[in-house]
Amino acid sequence: MLIIVSPTKQMKWYRERLPQDLPILSKNSQMILEELCKLNKDKIMTLMKVNEKIALENLERYRNIHFDKNGSYALFTYQGLQFQRMNIQDESQIAYLQEHLRILSGLYGVIKPLDSIYPYRLEMQAKLPVNDSKDIYDFWKDTIASTLQKELSNQELPIILNMASKEYEKAVLPYLPDDSYITLTFKIRKQGKLKVESTQAKMARGAMIHYLSTNQIEALEGVKEFNEEGYRFMKELSNEREFVFVKENEL
């Protein structure tokens, strides 16, 4: 079983633990980085729709990225709500996530928790031409999906739990057989209506990863038993391709 999630824009340098390896698609990433390093401040502002301060920060970041083991420990580099809610406390959780968790990335493609990465900013939907590719989606094509499929062959349960955002799942799901993944959806019920709230969904994904890693879950029945932060599995709303979890909100 593999778990795929999106990265976050918020990143910080983390070296309290030493990374173990390079991201598996680093050679591909080098081609993207070459194009990023050709950009000036104004082009970054346009490409990423950011202000001057953020553009300058990332211009400096690109110039300092290396593909070596002197980078930041990936699992604790990302600082968004999803990663905060993972609440990783012990070595057994880290070992579980190293085996099962894969972070999707516009720059790195696929990242394992213990990989060496450098803080960066590059969304999967960025319109950055690389070689003969018109944008980042076109550059990666089926590369990320095929990498994950190879890894699945080493998993006892050959299924992908998809908790990536729409932007990032678009780089993977179209290239996978329909029976190879299950999307986990987290909804809030307010005034009798069910809806996905972005902030709540990010926190729920992190809570799910905390639950899976704490309990060392290896089977789908265990996934369905998730009940943290008020969520519970709704069989009547779910199917073989989507597990729906609902949180009741009385407000």
N, C-alpha and C positions, 0 to 999 in steps of 0.2 A: 504494500500500500504506500503510495506517495501522496503527499499533500502539497498542493501548489497555492501560493499566495502572491499578492502584489507587493512591491517594495513601497517605501514611503519617501517623500521628499525630505523629511527631517532626518538628518544623519549627523553623527558625531564620531570623532576618532576614538577607537577603543583598542587598547593594547595591554589591558590587565591580563588577558590570556593571549597566547601566541597562535596565530592561524596555522593550520596544518597543510593547506594545499592551495593551489590556484583554481579559479573557476574552470570548469571543464571546457568551456568554449572561448578561452582566453585568446586564442589565435584569431578568431573571428572578431573579438572585441578590439583587438589592435587596429583592425581596419577602420572601425568606427571612430576610435580615438584619433587616428590620423586626420579624419575629416573634421572632428571637433576642434582640433588644435589649429586648423586653418581659419576658424571663425574669429572675427573681431567682436568687440563689445556690442556694436549695433546689430550685427547679425544674430548674436545670441539673444538679444532682447526681442527681436522679431520672431525667431524660431521658437522660443520658449514662452513668449508672451510674459516676460518678466521685466522688472524695473532695472535701472542702471546698477544699483548696488548688488543685486543678485547676479546679474550678468557678469560683473567684474569678479565676484567671488568664484563663479564657476569657470571663468576664463583661467583664473589662477589654479583652480582644481585640476582642470584638464592637463595643464602643463606639468603637474606634479604626480600624475598617475603613472604607476609602474606595474608591470606584471611580474610580481615577485612575492615572497612570503614576508615582506616587511610592511605589509598593509595592515588594515584594521580587521578585527575579528568580526565576520559578517553578521552573525546573529545579534550582537549587541551594538552594531553600528547604526542600524535603523531605529528611529526614535518615535515613530508615529503611534497612534492609539492602539492599533492592532498588536504591535510588538510590545508595548507597555503591558497590555493585558495578558500576554503570554506568561509573564511572571515566572521566569525560569529560575529555580532555586537550587537545584542539585545536579550532580553529574549524570544520574540516570535519565533525567529529562533531556539533557544535552545529547547524550548518546542516542536516545530515541529520535530526537529531531535530526541529528546528523544522518540517520538512516532513512528517515521518512519525509522530512520537510525540504521543499525546494522553493526558493524565492525567485520569481521571474524578474527580469531586468532588461531595460532597453539597451543598456551598454554591455552587460555581462551575459545576457541570455538566460542562463540558469545558474543559481548560486546555492551551494550547500552552506549550512550554518557555520562550519569551521573554516570556510574559505577566506583567503586574504583578498580584501577589496579596498578600494580607495573611495572616499566620499565623492559623489558626482551628482549631476542632475541630467537626466535624459529620459523623457517619457517614451513609452512604447509607440505612441501615436505621433511622435515628432516627424516632421516633413524634412528629414535630413537625407539627401542623396548620398549613397555610399557605393563607390565603384559604379556598377551598372544598375543598382537598385534605386528606385525613386524615393523610398522612405525607409524607416526602420522596420515596419511590418514586411515590406518587400525584401529587405536584406535578410531577415531571419527566415522568411518563408516557413518551411516545415522543419527547420534545423532543431528548434527547441523541442517540438513534439517528438521527433525521432530520437532525440537524446533521452527524453523521459521514457519512451517506449523501451529503449534498450535497458534502462534501469529497472523497469517493471519486470523484466525477465528474471531478475535476482530477488524479487519480492515474493513472499509466501502468498500474499493476496494481490494479484496483478490488476489493481484498480487505482485510479487517480481520484482523490477527493479534491474537487475544485472549489477553492475559496478565493480565487482571484477576482478582481474587478472586471467589468465588461471590457475595459480598455486592454487589459492584459490577457484575459482568457481568449480574446480574438487572435492572439499570436500562437495559440496552442490548440484549442478545441476543434477548429475546422479541419485539422490534419490528423485527428484521432478517430478511431472507430467509435461509434456511438456507445458500444457496450464496454468501453475501457475507462469511462469516467462517470462520476456522480457529482453533481453540483449541490453544495450545501447552501441553503437560503435561510436567512434569518429575518423574520418579520415581527412587527409590533402590531398588536390589535388595539386600536383606539376608537372608542365610540362605535364598536361593532364592525369597524373596517380594518382590513389587514393591509399593511404597506411596509415597504423596506425603507428604513431611515438610514441614510449614509453613515452618520456618526455611530449610531447604535450597531449597525452591521459590522463596522470595523472593530468595535469593542467585542462583539459577539464572536467574531472570527478568532480574535486573540484568546478569548476565554475557551473556545473550543480546542485550540492548540494546547492551552494549559491543561485542559482536561485530558486530552489524548496522551500527552507526554507524561503527566502525573500518574495516570492509570495504565500506561504502556499498552494502549488499545491496539489490537491487531486484527479485529474482526468488525464487520459492519454492524452487527448487533450491539457491539460496544459503543459505536458511534451514535446509534439511535438513543442510547441511554443518557446522553448529555443532558444535564438539567441545571447548569450553572446560570447565575444572573437572571433567573426567572424563566428561562427558555425550556421548552419541552418539545419532543418530536411529535409531529402531527401526521399520523399514518394516513388519514383521509385526504390530506393535501399533498401527499408525497407519491412518488412512483419510482420505478427502477433507475431513472436517470436524475432524479432530484429528491433530496431529503429536505423537508421544510420544518423549521423549528420556529415556534411562536412564543412570544412573550406577551402576557396580558397586561395592559396598561389601563388602569381605572380612570385616569385623568381625561 
